[in-house]
């Protein structure tokens, strides 16, 4: 269950929209990082933080799941070879 949770979370890229907003910020209310984020939240709401989340999740999840499955199989093989099963 723990692996499933982190597999799901790993696909997120929520800091990337923040980074883009801060780096491209200009005008009033954007003289600082916090100011740029506050302006974005005021104009668009909290949903701006999750732009691109679904495409990133679909791109990264197959690889992440295969890595976890492969590692679990390798762990079982190692235990079998050592005779720990």
N, CA, C and O atoms as CSV, one atom per row, in Angstrom:
chain,resi,resn,atom,element,x,y,z
A,1,UNK,N,N,0.826,-1.187,0.000
A,1,UNK,CA,C,0.000,0.000,0.000
A,1,UNK,C,C,0.878,1.262,0.000
A,1,UNK,O,O,0.574,2.246,-0.675
A,2,UNK,N,N,1.952,1.208,0.759
A,2,UNK,CA,C,2.885,2.333,0.845
A,2,UNK,C,C,3.491,2.625,-0.522
A,2,UNK,O,O,3.598,3.782,-0.927
A,3,UNK,N,N,3.892,1.558,-1.240
A,3,UNK,CA,C,4.468,1.738,-2.574
A,3,UNK,C,C,3.455,2.330,-3.536
A,3,UNK,O,O,3.803,3.172,-4.364
A,4,UNK,N,N,2.209,1.901,-3.435
A,4,UNK,CA,C,1.167,2.408,-4.318
A,4,UNK,C,C,0.967,3.903,-4.114
A,4,UNK,O,O,0.805,4.647,-5.081
A,5,UNK,N,N,0.977,4.341,-2.872
A,5,UNK,CA,C,0.810,5.759,-2.571
A,5,UNK,C,C,1.927,6.586,-3.202
A,5,UNK,O,O,1.661,7.592,-3.860
A,6,UNK,N,N,3.166,6.168,-3.004
A,6,UNK,CA,C,4.276,6.931,-3.552
A,6,UNK,C,C,4.363,6.807,-5.071
A,6,UNK,O,O,4.839,7.726,-5.737
A,7,UNK,N,N,3.912,5.693,-5.621
A,7,UNK,CA,C,3.857,5.564,-7.069
A,7,UNK,C,C,2.880,6.572,-7.643
A,7,UNK,O,O,3.143,7.178,-8.682
A,8,UNK,N,N,1.756,6.753,-6.970
A,8,UNK,CA,C,0.756,7.710,-7.425
A,8,UNK,C,C,1.267,9.135,-7.299
A,8,UNK,O,O,1.075,9.947,-8.205
A,9,UNK,N,N,1.915,9.446,-6.183
A,9,UNK,CA,C,2.393,10.800,-5.929
A,9,UNK,C,C,3.564,11.162,-6.834
A,9,UNK,O,O,3.697,12.315,-7.246
A,10,UNK,N,N,4.405,10.195,-7.144
A,10,UNK,CA,C,5.607,10.481,-7.925
A,10,UNK,C,C,5.289,11.055,-9.298
A,10,UNK,O,O,6.102,11.778,-9.874
A,11,UNK,N,N,4.131,10.742,-9.814
A,11,UNK,CA,C,3.754,11.248,-11.125
A,11,UNK,C,C,3.386,12.719,-11.136
A,11,UNK,O,O,3.157,13.287,-12.204
A,12,UNK,N,N,3.327,13.329,-10.004
A,12,UNK,CA,C,2.917,14.730,-9.959
A,12,UNK,C,C,4.077,15.651,-10.286
A,12,UNK,O,O,5.243,15.307,-10.096
A,13,UNK,N,N,3.730,16.822,-10.780
A,13,UNK,CA,C,4.749,17.817,-11.079
A,13,UNK,C,C,4.292,19.187,-10.603
A,13,UNK,O,O,4.522,20.186,-11.284
A,14,UNK,N,N,3.648,19.246,-9.442
A,14,UNK,CA,C,3.054,20.500,-8.994
A,14,UNK,C,C,4.044,21.653,-8.809
A,14,UNK,O,O,3.626,22.797,-8.987
A,15,UNK,N,N,5.308,21.451,-8.472
A,15,UNK,CA,C,6.193,22.618,-8.375
A,15,UNK,C,C,6.527,23.267,-9.721
A,15,UNK,O,O,6.924,24.432,-9.746
A,16,UNK,N,N,6.383,22.571,-10.807
A,16,UNK,CA,C,6.752,23.127,-12.109
A,16,UNK,C,C,5.913,24.328,-12.518
A,16,UNK,O,O,6.484,25.306,-13.000
A,17,UNK,N,N,4.572,24.317,-12.353
A,17,UNK,CA,C,3.824,25.538,-12.678
A,17,UNK,C,C,4.227,26.714,-11.799
A,17,UNK,O,O,4.237,27.856,-12.256
A,18,UNK,N,N,4.556,26.443,-10.546
A,18,UNK,CA,C,4.998,27.523,-9.646
A,18,UNK,C,C,6.285,28.126,-10.184
A,18,UNK,O,O,6.432,29.345,-10.262
A,19,UNK,N,N,7.218,27.248,-10.555
A,19,UNK,CA,C,8.509,27.716,-11.051
A,19,UNK,C,C,8.321,28.563,-12.309
A,19,UNK,O,O,8.949,29.613,-12.450
A,20,UNK,N,N,7.467,28.114,-13.217
A,20,UNK,CA,C,7.223,28.868,-14.441
A,20,UNK,C,C,6.633,30.235,-14.145
A,20,UNK,O,O,7.029,31.233,-14.748
A,21,UNK,N,N,5.681,30.280,-13.212
A,21,UNK,CA,C,5.056,31.554,-12.857
A,21,UNK,C,C,6.069,32.514,-12.252
A,21,UNK,O,O,6.096,33.692,-12.608
A,22,UNK,N,N,6.887,32.029,-11.358
A,22,UNK,CA,C,7.853,32.904,-10.680
A,22,UNK,C,C,8.898,33.408,-11.669
A,22,UNK,O,O,9.274,34.579,-11.630
A,23,UNK,N,N,9.368,32.531,-12.553
A,23,UNK,CA,C,10.411,32.941,-13.488
A,23,UNK,C,C,9.884,33.903,-14.553
A,23,UNK,O,O,10.639,34.738,-15.052
A,24,UNK,N,N,8.605,33.800,-14.909
A,24,UNK,CA,C,8.029,34.658,-15.940
A,24,UNK,C,C,7.255,35.834,-15.366
A,24,UNK,O,O,6.620,36.578,-16.114
A,25,UNK,N,N,7.298,36.013,-14.064
A,25,UNK,CA,C,6.498,37.055,-13.422
A,25,UNK,C,C,7.032,38.443,-13.772
A,25,UNK,O,O,8.240,38.678,-13.808
A,26,UNK,N,N,6.089,39.352,-14.029
A,26,UNK,CA,C,6.421,40.754,-14.238
A,26,UNK,C,C,5.192,41.573,-13.896
A,26,UNK,O,O,4.065,41.085,-13.987
A,27,UNK,N,N,5.408,42.803,-13.507
A,27,UNK,CA,C,4.279,43.663,-13.166
A,27,UNK,C,C,4.039,43.717,-11.668
A,27,UNK,O,O,4.803,43.149,-10.888
A,28,UNK,N,N,2.969,44.408,-11.266
A,28,UNK,CA,C,2.698,44.564,-9.831
A,28,UNK,C,C,2.328,43.235,-9.182
A,28,UNK,O,O,1.650,42.401,-9.782
A,29,UNK,N,N,2.781,43.057,-7.962
A,29,UNK,CA,C,2.475,41.846,-7.213
A,29,UNK,C,C,3.370,40.675,-7.532
A,29,UNK,O,O,3.122,39.557,-7.080
A,30,UNK,N,N,4.409,40.919,-8.306
A,30,UNK,CA,C,5.279,39.804,-8.677
A,30,UNK,C,C,6.746,40.101,-8.384
A,30,UNK,O,O,7.635,39.555,-9.038
A,31,UNK,N,N,6.996,40.954,-7.416
A,31,UNK,CA,C,8.382,41.304,-7.113
A,31,UNK,C,C,9.078,40.230,-6.281
A,31,UNK,O,O,10.298,40.265,-6.115
A,32,UNK,N,N,8.306,39.274,-5.756
A,32,UNK,CA,C,8.901,38.188,-4.975
A,32,UNK,C,C,8.235,36.875,-5.351
A,32,UNK,O,O,7.214,36.853,-6.037
A,33,UNK,N,N,8.818,35.801,-4.899
A,33,UNK,CA,C,8.260,34.484,-5.170
A,33,UNK,C,C,6.865,34.353,-4.584
A,33,UNK,O,O,5.934,33.924,-5.266
A,34,UNK,N,N,6.723,34.723,-3.317
A,34,UNK,CA,C,5.428,34.624,-2.646
A,34,UNK,C,C,4.405,35.537,-3.336
A,34,UNK,O,O,3.246,35.155,-3.498
A,35,UNK,N,N,4.826,36.723,-3.734
A,35,UNK,CA,C,3.928,37.649,-4.425
A,35,UNK,C,C,3.424,37.080,-5.736
A,35,UNK,O,O,2.245,37.214,-6.061
A,36,UNK,N,N,4.304,36.448,-6.488
A,36,UNK,CA,C,3.903,35.857,-7.770
A,36,UNK,C,C,2.912,34.712,-7.559
A,36,UNK,O,O,1.942,34.580,-8.306
A,37,UNK,N,N,3.157,33.888,-6.542
A,37,UNK,CA,C,2.244,32.782,-6.256
A,37,UNK,C,C,0.904,33.301,-5.754
A,37,UNK,O,O,-0.145,32.785,-6.140
A,38,UNK,N,N,0.931,34.318,-4.896
A,38,UNK,CA,C,-0.326,34.909,-4.415
A,38,UNK,C,C,-1.145,35.485,-5.566
A,38,UNK,O,O,-2.362,35.310,-5.614
A,39,UNK,N,N,-0.478,36.172,-6.491
A,39,UNK,CA,C,-1.171,36.749,-7.640
A,39,UNK,C,C,-1.798,35.645,-8.499
A,39,UNK,O,O,-2.938,35.771,-8.946
A,40,UNK,N,N,-1.057,34.582,-8.720
A,40,UNK,CA,C,-1.586,33.476,-9.522
A,40,UNK,C,C,-2.786,32.823,-8.833
A,40,UNK,O,O,-3.769,32.489,-9.494
A,41,UNK,N,N,-2.717,32.640,-7.517
A,41,UNK,CA,C,-3.837,32.055,-6.782
A,41,UNK,C,C,-5.043,32.982,-6.829
A,41,UNK,O,O,-6.173,32.522,-6.987
A,42,UNK,N,N,-4.812,34.277,-6.695
A,42,UNK,CA,C,-5.926,35.232,-6.729
A,42,UNK,C,C,-6.589,35.272,-8.104
A,42,UNK,O,O,-7.811,35.388,-8.197
A,43,UNK,N,N,-5.793,35.175,-9.172
A,43,UNK,CA,C,-6.342,35.261,-10.532
A,43,UNK,C,C,-6.965,33.952,-11.017
A,43,UNK,O,O,-8.002,33.965,-11.679
A,44,UNK,N,N,-6.332,32.821,-10.689
A,44,UNK,CA,C,-6.762,31.546,-11.263
A,44,UNK,C,C,-7.207,30.520,-10.243
A,44,UNK,O,O,-7.769,29.490,-10.616
A,45,UNK,N,N,-6.974,30.771,-8.978
A,45,UNK,CA,C,-7.313,29.785,-7.958
A,45,UNK,C,C,-6.204,28.751,-7.813
A,45,UNK,O,O,-5.172,28.812,-8.481
A,46,UNK,N,N,-6.452,27.800,-6.916
A,46,UNK,CA,C,-5.430,26.795,-6.625
A,46,UNK,C,C,-5.226,25.794,-7.756
A,46,UNK,O,O,-4.243,25.052,-7.748
A,47,UNK,N,N,-6.123,25.760,-8.713
A,47,UNK,CA,C,-6.011,24.806,-9.822
A,47,UNK,C,C,-4.781,25.062,-10.685
A,47,UNK,O,O,-4.330,24.156,-11.385
A,48,UNK,N,N,-4.225,26.279,-10.654
A,48,UNK,CA,C,-3.051,26.554,-11.493
A,48,UNK,C,C,-1.868,25.678,-11.097
A,48,UNK,O,O,-0.984,25.418,-11.914
A,49,UNK,N,N,-1.851,25.222,-9.847
A,49,UNK,CA,C,-0.728,24.412,-9.381
A,49,UNK,C,C,-0.723,23.014,-9.993
A,49,UNK,O,O,0.297,22.327,-9.944
A,50,UNK,N,N,-1.833,22.589,-10.563
A,50,UNK,CA,C,-1.926,21.236,-11.080
A,50,UNK,C,C,-2.028,21.179,-12.593
A,50,UNK,O,O,-2.405,20.144,-13.144
A,51,UNK,N,N,-1.704,22.259,-13.269
A,51,UNK,CA,C,-1.693,22.243,-14.732
A,51,UNK,C,C,-0.601,21.289,-15.203
A,51,UNK,O,O,0.541,21.363,-14.749
A,52,UNK,N,N,-0.955,20.413,-16.098
A,52,UNK,CA,C,0.010,19.450,-16.621
A,52,UNK,C,C,0.178,18.216,-15.762
A,52,UNK,O,O,1.017,17.368,-16.064
A,53,UNK,N,N,-0.605,18.093,-14.690
A,53,UNK,CA,C,-0.450,16.952,-13.796
A,53,UNK,C,C,-0.842,15.660,-14.469
A,53,UNK,O,O,-0.112,14.673,-14.382
A,54,UNK,N,N,-1.986,15.643,-15.142
A,54,UNK,CA,C,-2.484,14.408,-15.757
A,54,UNK,C,C,-1.542,13.915,-16.862
A,54,UNK,O,O,-1.205,12.731,-16.864
A,55,UNK,N,N,-1.099,14.762,-17.800
A,55,UNK,CA,C,-0.158,14.251,-18.806
A,55,UNK,C,C,1.147,13.741,-18.196
A,55,UNK,O,O,1.694,12.734,-18.647
A,56,UNK,N,N,1.637,14.423,-17.186
A,56,UNK,CA,C,2.874,13.973,-16.541
A,56,UNK,C,C,2.668,12.641,-15.841
A,56,UNK,O,O,3.544,11.777,-15.868
A,57,UNK,N,N,1.509,12.477,-15.213
A,57,UNK,CA,C,1.214,11.232,-14.512
A,57,UNK,C,C,1.149,10.075,-15.498
A,57,UNK,O,O,1.710,9.008,-15.248
A,58,UNK,N,N,0.457,10.288,-16.630
A,58,UNK,CA,C,0.355,9.221,-17.631
A,58,UNK,C,C,1.705,8.911,-18.273
A,58,UNK,O,O,1.940,7.785,-18.709
A,59,UNK,N,N,2.580,9.889,-18.332
A,59,UNK,CA,C,3.905,9.665,-18.922
A,59,UNK,C,C,4.814,8.905,-17.972
A,59,UNK,O,O,5.571,8.035,-18.405
A,60,UNK,N,N,4.752,9.219,-16.680
A,60,UNK,CA,C,5.691,8.646,-15.722
A,60,UNK,C,C,5.208,7.355,-15.063
A,60,UNK,O,O,6.033,6.540,-14.649
A,61,UNK,N,N,3.920,7.152,-14.958
A,61,UNK,CA,C,3.412,6.009,-14.209
A,61,UNK,C,C,3.809,4.654,-14.768
A,61,UNK,O,O,4.214,3.800,-13.980
A,62,UNK,N,N,3.724,4.392,-16.063
A,62,UNK,CA,C,4.128,3.059,-16.518
A,62,UNK,C,C,5.556,2.701,-16.123
A,62,UNK,O,O,5.817,1.579,-15.687
A,63,UNK,N,N,6.465,3.632,-16.271
A,63,UNK,CA,C,7.855,3.382,-15.899
A,63,UNK,C,C,7.986,3.134,-14.405
A,63,UNK,O,O,8.680,2.209,-13.984
A,64,UNK,N,N,7.326,3.954,-13.608
A,64,UNK,CA,C,7.410,3.818,-12.157
A,64,UNK,C,C,6.854,2.481,-11.698
A,64,UNK,O,O,7.454,1.812,-10.856
A,65,UNK,N,N,5.723,2.092,-12.241
A,65,UNK,CA,C,5.123,0.812,-11.860
A,65,UNK,C,C,6.028,-0.338,-12.258
A,65,UNK,O,O,6.215,-1.274,-11.481
A,66,UNK,N,N,6.596,-0.283,-13.461
A,66,UNK,CA,C,7.500,-1.355,-13.888
A,66,UNK,C,C,8.744,-1.431,-13.017
A,66,UNK,O,O,9.236,-2.524,-12.737
A,67,UNK,N,N,9.256,-0.293,-12.589
A,67,UNK,CA,C,10.427,-0.296,-11.707
A,67,UNK,C,C,10.094,-0.976,-10.381
A,67,UNK,O,O,10.853,-1.821,-9.906
A,68,UNK,N,N,8.955,-0.608,-9.782
A,68,UNK,CA,C,8.586,-1.224,-8.502
A,68,UNK,C,C,8.337,-2.722,-8.664
A,68,UNK,O,O,8.764,-3.511,-7.820
A,69,UNK,N,N,7.657,-3.124,-9.731
A,69,UNK,CA,C,7.414,-4.549,-9.943
A,69,UNK,C,C,8.720,-5.310,-10.157
A,69,UNK,O,O,8.902,-6.406,-9.626
A,70,UNK,N,N,9.627,-4.723,-10.937
A,70,UNK,CA,C,10.915,-5.367,-11.178
A,70,UNK,C,C,11.721,-5.497,-9.899
A,70,UNK,O,O,12.338,-6.535,-9.657
A,71,UNK,N,N,11.724,-4.462,-9.084
A,71,UNK,CA,C,12.472,-4.520,-7.831
A,71,UNK,C,C,11.897,-5.560,-6.882
A,71,UNK,O,O,12.647,-6.246,-6.187
A,72,UNK,N,N,10.571,-5.685,-6.846
A,72,UNK,CA,C,9.957,-6.698,-5.985
A,72,UNK,C,C,10.309,-8.102,-6.468
A,72,UNK,O,O,10.571,-8.992,-5.658
A,73,UNK,N,N,10.316,-8.302,-7.783
A,73,UNK,CA,C,10.687,-9.609,-8.322
A,73,UNK,C,C,12.164,-9.913,-8.051
A,73,UNK,O,O,12.521,-11.045,-7.726
A,74,UNK,N,N,13.005,-8.907,-8.185
A,74,UNK,CA,C,14.425,-9.084,-7.894
A,74,UNK,C,C,14.640,-9.418,-6.426
A,74,UNK,O,O,15.485,-10.246,-6.087
A,75,UNK,N,N,13.876,-8.776,-5.562
A,75,UNK,CA,C,13.954,-9.059,-4.122
A,75,UNK,C,C,13.558,-10.515,-3.838
A,75,UNK,O,O,14.220,-11.200,-3.058
A,76,UNK,N,N,12.482,-10.980,-4.472
A,76,UNK,CA,C,12.062,-12.368,-4.278
A,76,UNK,C,C,13.098,-13.343,-4.822
A,76,UNK,O,O,13.366,-14.373,-4.205
A,77,UNK,N,N,13.673,-13.026,-5.961
A,77,UNK,CA,C,14.711,-13.884,-6.536
A,77,UNK,C,C,15.928,-13.951,-5.625
A,77,UNK,O,O,16.496,-15.023,-5.418
A,78,UNK,N,N,16.327,-12.815,-5.085
A,78,UNK,CA,C,17.467,-12.768,-4.174
A,78,UNK,C,C,17.194,-13.612,-2.922
A,78,UNK,O,O,18.055,-14.368,-2.471
A,79,UNK,N,N,15.996,-13.474,-2.375
A,79,UNK,CA,C,15.629,-14.284,-1.197
A,79,UNK,C,C,15.629,-15.771,-1.538
A,79,UNK,O,O,16.051,-16.588,-0.719
A,80,UNK,N,N,15.162,-16.137,-2.734
A,80,UNK,CA,C,15.120,-17.529,-3.139
A,80,UNK,C,C,16.536,-18.104,-3.283
A,80,UNK,O,O,16.810,-19.227,-2.860
A,81,UNK,N,N,17.439,-17.296,-3.898
A,81,UNK,CA,C,18.819,-17.740,-4.098
A,81,UNK,C,C,19.525,-17.912,-2.750
A,81,UNK,O,O,20.294,-18.857,-2.570
A,82,UNK,N,N,19.274,-17.022,-1.824
A,82,UNK,CA,C,19.886,-17.100,-0.502
A,82,UNK,C,C,19.259,-18.196,0.371
A,82,UNK,O,O,19.832,-18.602,1.382
A,83,UNK,N,N,18.101,-18.656,-0.031
A,83,UNK,CA,C,17.415,-19.685,0.743
A,83,UNK,C,C,16.603,-19.117,1.898
A,83,UNK,O,O,16.281,-19.830,2.849
A,84,UNK,N,N,16.272,-17.822,1.811
A,84,UNK,CA,C,15.525,-17.172,2.895
A,84,UNK,C,C,14.030,-17.382,2.792
A,84,UNK,O,O,13.298,-17.038,3.720
A,85,UNK,N,N,13.561,-17.933,1.694
A,85,UNK,CA,C,12.114,-18.094,1.536
A,85,UNK,C,C,11.547,-19.130,2.406
A,85,UNK,O,O,10.340,-19.369,2.376
